[in-house]
């Protein structure tokens, strides 16, 4: 009795996926965390160095009297600098942790879950600080006629441009944090589906 010719079984999708080279998401994670560090440090440096003194430009101030604007005159800007300083430190520590996971993959699942939770927490801190500083900056730019708060950016133009740049860098940091959260959740989801 002749045995039928055996056809090779088609390769399963899972086996084909296992043979494909995998992208190391922790390398992307570490890179994004370094970008977050750079954005947070840039925000802090630009905010802390924003200072301007004007004479005879501000309405309601006697002629010849110098008036200075600097970040530590406003509690909102102090909170902004503090929050972004914490974010810079956090991003540096988690970037080092991400690099350590590349060398020891057994820790990856625990780190992914912790990263997702902590990144969401830091995103909340950055968003609240950005909103707080942005609100004060908007009052400086536009004023509020209902409560008689005058706009001051016509006089403190350099200071306001610095704060605007810092706010833009902070918004960029928020987007990077959202990407990091998405990356952690995507990685966890991929592990669960295995």
C-alpha positions as CSV (number, residue, x, y, z in Angstrom):
1,X,0.0,0.0,0.0
2,X,1.5,3.2,-1.1
3,X,1.4,6.1,1.3
4,X,-0.1,9.3,0.1
5,X,2.2,12.1,-0.7
6,X,2.3,14.3,2.4
7,X,2.0,18.0,1.7
8,X,3.8,20.3,4.0
9,X,1.4,22.1,6.2
10,X,1.1,25.9,5.6
11,X,2.9,28.0,8.1
12,X,0.7,29.4,10.7
13,X,0.4,33.2,11.1
14,X,1.8,33.0,14.6
15,X,4.8,31.2,13.5
16,X,5.4,33.6,10.6
17,X,5.0,36.5,13.0
18,X,7.5,34.9,15.4
19,X,10.1,34.7,12.6
20,X,9.8,38.4,11.7
21,X,12.3,40.6,13.3
22,X,10.8,42.4,16.3
23,X,11.1,46.1,16.8
24,X,12.5,46.8,20.2
25,X,9.9,49.1,21.7
26,X,12.1,49.8,24.7
27,X,14.6,51.4,22.4
28,X,11.9,53.7,21.1
29,X,10.7,54.3,24.6
30,X,14.1,55.3,25.8
31,X,14.5,57.6,22.8
32,X,11.1,59.3,23.5
33,X,12.1,59.7,27.2
34,X,15.3,61.5,26.2
35,X,13.2,63.8,23.9
36,X,10.9,64.4,26.9
37,X,13.9,65.3,29.0
38,X,15.1,67.7,26.4
39,X,11.7,69.4,26.1
40,X,11.3,69.7,29.9
41,X,14.8,71.1,30.4
42,X,14.3,73.6,27.5
43,X,11.0,74.7,29.1
44,X,12.7,75.2,32.5
45,X,15.7,77.0,31.1
46,X,13.6,79.4,28.9
47,X,11.2,80.2,31.7
48,X,13.9,80.7,34.4
49,X,16.0,83.0,32.1
50,X,13.0,85.1,31.0
51,X,13.5,88.5,32.6
52,X,12.9,92.0,31.3
53,X,13.1,95.5,32.8
54,X,11.2,98.3,31.2
55,X,11.2,102.1,31.9
56,X,8.5,104.5,30.7
57,X,6.7,101.7,28.8
58,X,4.1,100.5,31.3
59,X,0.9,102.4,31.7
60,X,0.1,103.6,35.2
61,X,3.8,103.6,36.4
62,X,5.5,107.0,37.1
63,X,8.0,108.1,34.4
64,X,11.6,107.0,35.0
65,X,10.5,104.2,37.4
66,X,11.9,100.8,36.3
67,X,9.6,97.8,36.4
68,X,10.9,94.2,36.1
69,X,9.1,91.1,35.0
70,X,10.6,87.7,35.9
71,X,9.2,84.2,36.3
72,X,9.3,84.1,40.1
73,X,6.9,87.1,40.4
74,X,4.0,84.7,39.6
75,X,3.1,81.6,41.6
76,X,1.8,80.1,38.4
77,X,5.2,80.3,36.7
78,X,6.9,78.9,39.8
79,X,4.6,75.9,39.7
80,X,5.3,75.6,36.0
81,X,9.0,75.5,36.5
82,X,8.7,73.1,39.5
83,X,6.4,70.7,37.5
84,X,8.6,70.7,34.5
85,X,11.7,70.2,36.6
86,X,10.1,67.1,38.2
87,X,9.2,65.9,34.7
88,X,12.8,66.3,33.5
89,X,14.1,64.3,36.5
90,X,11.4,61.7,36.0
91,X,12.2,61.3,32.3
92,X,15.9,60.9,33.0
93,X,15.3,58.2,35.6
94,X,12.7,56.3,33.4
95,X,15.0,56.5,30.4
96,X,17.7,54.8,32.4
97,X,15.2,52.2,33.5
98,X,14.1,51.7,30.0
99,X,17.7,51.1,28.9
100,X,18.2,48.6,31.8
101,X,15.1,46.7,30.5
102,X,16.8,46.4,27.1
103,X,19.7,44.5,28.7
104,X,17.4,42.5,31.0
105,X,14.1,41.8,29.2
106,X,12.6,39.7,32.1
107,X,11.6,43.0,33.8
108,X,9.8,44.4,30.8
109,X,6.2,43.6,31.8
110,X,6.5,45.2,35.3
111,X,8.2,48.3,33.9
112,X,5.5,48.7,31.2
113,X,2.7,48.7,33.7
114,X,4.6,51.1,36.0
115,X,5.5,53.4,33.1
116,X,1.9,53.5,31.9
117,X,0.6,54.6,35.4
118,X,3.5,57.0,36.1
119,X,3.4,58.6,32.6
120,X,-0.3,59.3,33.0
121,X,0.4,60.9,36.4
122,X,3.2,63.1,35.0
123,X,1.1,64.0,32.0
124,X,-1.6,65.3,34.4
125,X,1.0,67.4,36.3
126,X,2.5,68.8,33.0
127,X,-1.0,69.6,31.6
128,X,-2.1,71.3,34.8
129,X,1.1,73.4,35.0
130,X,0.9,74.3,31.3
131,X,-2.7,75.3,31.8
132,X,-2.0,77.4,34.8
133,X,1.0,79.2,33.2
134,X,-1.0,79.6,30.0
135,X,-3.9,81.2,31.8
136,X,-1.6,83.8,33.5
137,X,0.2,84.4,30.2
138,X,-3.1,84.9,28.4
139,X,-4.1,87.5,31.0
140,X,-0.7,89.2,30.4
141,X,-1.3,89.2,26.6
142,X,-5.0,90.1,26.5
143,X,-5.8,91.5,29.9
144,X,-9.3,91.2,31.4
145,X,-11.5,94.3,31.3
146,X,-14.2,92.8,33.5
147,X,-11.9,92.7,36.5
148,X,-9.7,95.6,35.4
149,X,-6.6,93.5,34.8
150,X,-4.5,95.3,32.3
151,X,-2.5,93.6,29.6
152,X,1.3,93.9,30.0
153,X,2.8,92.1,27.0
154,X,2.9,95.3,25.0
155,X,5.6,96.5,27.4
156,X,7.2,93.2,28.4
157,X,7.4,91.8,24.9
158,X,10.6,89.8,25.3
159,X,9.4,88.3,28.6
160,X,6.1,87.3,27.0
161,X,7.9,85.7,24.0
162,X,10.0,83.6,26.3
163,X,7.0,82.5,28.2
164,X,5.2,81.7,25.0
165,X,8.1,79.6,23.8
166,X,8.3,77.8,27.1
167,X,4.5,77.0,26.9
168,X,5.0,75.6,23.4
169,X,7.9,73.3,24.6
170,X,5.7,72.2,27.5
171,X,2.8,71.4,25.1
172,X,5.3,69.3,23.0
173,X,6.3,67.5,26.3
174,X,2.6,66.7,26.8
175,X,2.4,65.2,23.4
176,X,5.5,63.1,24.0
177,X,4.1,61.8,27.3
178,X,0.8,60.9,25.5
179,X,2.9,58.9,23.0
180,X,4.8,57.2,25.8
181,X,1.5,56.2,27.4
182,X,0.2,54.9,24.1
183,X,3.5,52.9,23.6
184,X,3.3,51.3,27.0
185,X,-0.3,50.3,26.6
186,X,0.3,49.0,23.1
187,X,3.2,46.9,24.4
188,X,1.2,45.5,27.2
189,X,-1.7,44.7,24.9
190,X,0.7,42.9,22.5
191,X,2.0,40.8,25.4
192,X,-1.5,39.9,26.6
193,X,-2.6,38.7,23.1
194,X,0.3,36.2,23.0
